[in-house]
Amino acid sequence: MNYKRELLKGNTDALLLSLLSSQPMYGYQIIKELRKRSHGYFKFREGTLYPALHRLEKSGLIVGNWERLPSEKERRYYKLTEAGRRLLEEQVVEWQGFSTAVNLIMQPASS
């Protein structure tokens, strides 16, 4: 079983909401930022990213807007909605409790 993939599947939305909480981003920018901030641990592909972004958008947690660049290209920038911000805050609290509990179990028992 690929545990890394299963862990990612359960945390993709939280990772994306967290990234978008700092600034609006477009797809490729999100992929690069995830890789950079995780020091290469997260290597999202478009086939993973865009379905997740569409799911979050459909749920009202993010909103996407097309913006025209000076080069006449268009990019779709995604940003967090207020509902997305509230959910992220809840997920951060939940994650902190979960990771603390896991770390307590994983570290060697003290006598």
C-alpha positions as a printed Julia matrix, in Angstrom:
111×3 Matrix{Float64}:
   0.0    0.0     0.0
   1.24   3.48   -0.84
   0.82   5.25    2.51
   2.16   8.56    1.21
  -0.59   8.65   -1.42
  -3.28   7.82    1.15
  -2.03  10.53    3.53
  -2.01  13.05    0.7
  -5.52  12.11   -0.39
  -6.84  12.86    3.09
  -5.05  16.2     3.34
  -5.11  17.68   -0.17
  -7.94  20.11    0.55
  -6.3   21.42    3.72
  -3.0   21.93    1.89
  -4.67  23.85   -0.92
  -6.77  25.98    1.42
  -3.67  26.78    3.44
  -1.72  27.91    0.37
  -4.58  30.03   -0.9
  -5.01  31.69    2.49
  -1.91  33.79    1.87
  -2.71  34.99   -1.66
  -4.67  34.11   -4.81
  -2.75  31.69   -7.04
  -3.1   30.02  -10.42
  -2.69  26.28  -10.97
   0.95  25.98  -11.94
   1.89  28.47   -9.23
   0.15  26.24   -6.66
   2.07  23.19   -7.88
   5.39  25.05   -7.63
   4.59  26.51   -4.2
   3.57  23.12   -2.78
   6.83  21.62   -3.99
   8.9   24.55   -2.71
   7.33  24.77    0.75
   7.47  21.01    1.27
  11.11  20.85    0.09
  10.06  18.57   -2.76
   7.92  16.18   -0.7
   4.68  17.15   -2.45
   4.79  16.78   -6.22
   1.27  17.48   -7.4
   0.31  16.9   -11.0
  -2.45  18.63  -12.91
  -4.55  15.46  -12.71
  -4.52  15.75   -8.93
  -4.68  19.52   -8.59
  -7.5   20.6   -10.88
 -10.12  18.09   -9.72
  -9.37  19.18   -6.14
  -9.65  22.88   -7.06
 -12.94  22.26   -8.87
 -14.29  20.32   -5.86
 -13.32  23.15   -3.49
 -14.86  25.71   -5.83
 -18.09  23.74   -6.14
 -18.23  23.55   -2.33
 -17.91  27.33   -2.06
 -14.57  27.17   -0.26
 -12.63  28.9    -3.03
 -13.55  31.02   -6.02
 -11.75  31.16   -9.36
 -11.5   34.22  -11.61
  -9.95  34.57  -15.03
  -7.41  37.36  -15.33
  -5.83  38.63  -18.54
  -2.07  39.05  -18.45
  -0.19  41.78  -20.35
   0.83  39.06  -22.83
  -2.92  38.6   -23.59
  -2.87  35.13  -22.0
  -5.5   34.35  -19.41
  -4.93  32.62  -16.08
  -7.48  31.39  -13.6
  -6.59  32.62  -10.13
  -8.13  30.89   -7.13
  -8.73  32.55   -3.78
 -10.2   31.53   -0.47
 -13.76  32.47    0.41
 -14.84  33.31    3.94
 -16.29  29.78    4.24
 -12.94  28.38    3.12
 -11.1   30.49    5.7
 -13.37  29.25    8.51
 -12.95  25.62    7.45
  -9.19  26.05    7.25
  -9.1   27.43   10.78
 -11.03  24.37   12.01
  -8.74  22.01   10.08
  -5.6   23.64   11.49
  -6.84  23.13   15.06
  -7.79  19.53   14.27
  -4.44  18.87   12.56
  -2.45  20.3    15.46
  -4.24  18.03   17.92
  -3.84  15.0    15.66
  -0.15  15.58   14.94
   0.59  16.19   18.63
  -1.09  12.89   19.54
   0.75  10.99   16.78
   4.09  12.5    17.84
   3.45  11.48   21.45
   2.94   7.9    20.34
   5.81   7.81   17.86
   8.49   9.14   20.17
  10.21   6.65   22.46
   8.46   6.18   25.77
  10.2    7.86   28.68
  10.63   5.93   31.91
